[in-house]
Structure formats: structure tokens, C-alpha cells
């Protein structure tokens, strides 16, 4: 059975996402820190986005850079620095694409009985910044739903009433 | 949904279960009003209206501000639909990501088992 993802807005500037994974922390941690693995899940197909490149230098002070976009002339970049790297238990990084004052992301991996509880915590500099981020995610998701709607319409048309 | 939202939803639904309070929300949707205005409009005592506004305030649907001797009521910054929609969309984004991560974890576990067998052989 699929594990539940929960989202909680802890305060005006913080949001916390949790999910349990059916595997040991070392494996889940590996999937967050090896670019070739990270690329496989960070951009789900349902997001309708394409990850052009993914560089990650996972050590304290190391940088990461994600480049999205369907062609080289129209790309979106996300980048920042790792502040804390504790193998199999904790990762902290900055999100610097928006200049100073981007959120800080903390991910903890807690293993229990062969499963891993993952907690992702994002701390934004202000309430407004978090609201805007939520809107960004909302836009991505509504694009996805539009694509899904389109697909359903096409499917409906091809099946049609007999 | 999440605990935080559930508590808030409970408070919101309790607030909305009363016809006068729904009327007050509609009224405040048109313009801010003092408790005295609202009491007059809904033919109530000041004390009765204060109680209703108190319930709405606790649910976050309404905020009040006292200026001099007049307490002005307005719709809260967090509307019910906005709040839940925001969280739900955020959750969907992460849920989609984590469904994919599940697959990666399964694949890595499978590889480990295969490698483990190879080592023993």
C-alpha cells in the first residue's frame, strides 16, 4: 500500500512535509544525494517539466544546480549550497535562485524497523515568500491538471458513446 | 488531511453552522462593519453579536480591530478555501515526487539483494 504524504504549515514561515519510505535510511539518502538517482524522481512525469541537467556536489559548502526546460533558450534554474550533510540522517541546503532570502530546506531521515520516516522542512524568510512558493507549486499542479483534462477529453472522444 | 488543517476545518465548520454567522460573513464580504452595525442589521443585542463574532474570530474567518471605542470586523486573511487548496496543491506536488522516489527505493533495494546474493555465491 502507498504511504501517505502529509503537509503541515507549522507557522507563517514554515512548511513541513512527511512521508515514510519502505527502505532503510541509507538507500533513501542515496536517492537524495546521487544526481543520477535524484533525476529519476524529483520531476515526476505528471509535472510536465523536463530536467535538462542536475549537478550536485553533496558536501558542506558544495553547490547544486538544476536546470529545467524543453529547449536551451528557455530554461529555469534552481541552485544553492549544502550547509549540512550528515550521511543517512540529515541534509540542509539553501535555495538561492531568487537572490538572498530564499528558503532553507532541511531533510531528515529516521530509520525504524527497516523503514525511513522522511521529514522535509522549509523555512522561508517571510510569510509572503511562503505564500508565493505555494502559488508556484499550485501553478505547476494546475498545468498538470490541464494536461490531464486534455488527455481525458481525448480519451473520451476516442471511446465515445457506442 | 493534516492535523493542523483538521483543527482549523472543525473550527470553521462550527463557525459556519449558524445562519447568523453565515450572514455576517456575507455582510463582511461586502464591506467591513462594526459590531454595533452588525447587531443592528441582524436585529440582535450587542452581547449576542459579540459572541457570534468571537466564534468567527476563533476560526480565523474574521478579524477584528479596535479603534477608539469602535471594534471593526473584517474577513480574516486566511479564507477557508484558500487555506485548504494551498496545502492540498503543495501536498500533491510532493506526493507525486515521493511516488517516484518509492520506485527508486524499490529498485535500489532490489539491486542490493541481487548484489548480496552475488557476494555470497
Interface residues (C-beta under 8 A of the other chain):
Chain A: X2 X3 X5 X6 X7 X8 X9 X10 X15 X17 X19 X21 X22 X23 X27 X28 X30 X31 X37 X40 X41 X42 X43 X44 X45 X46 X47 X118 X120 X131 X134 X135 X137 X138 X140 X141 X142
Chain B: X2 X3 X4 X5 X85 X86 X87 X89 X90 X91 X92 X93 X94 X95 X96 X97 X98 X99 X100 X101 X102 X103 X104 X105 X106 X108 X109 X112
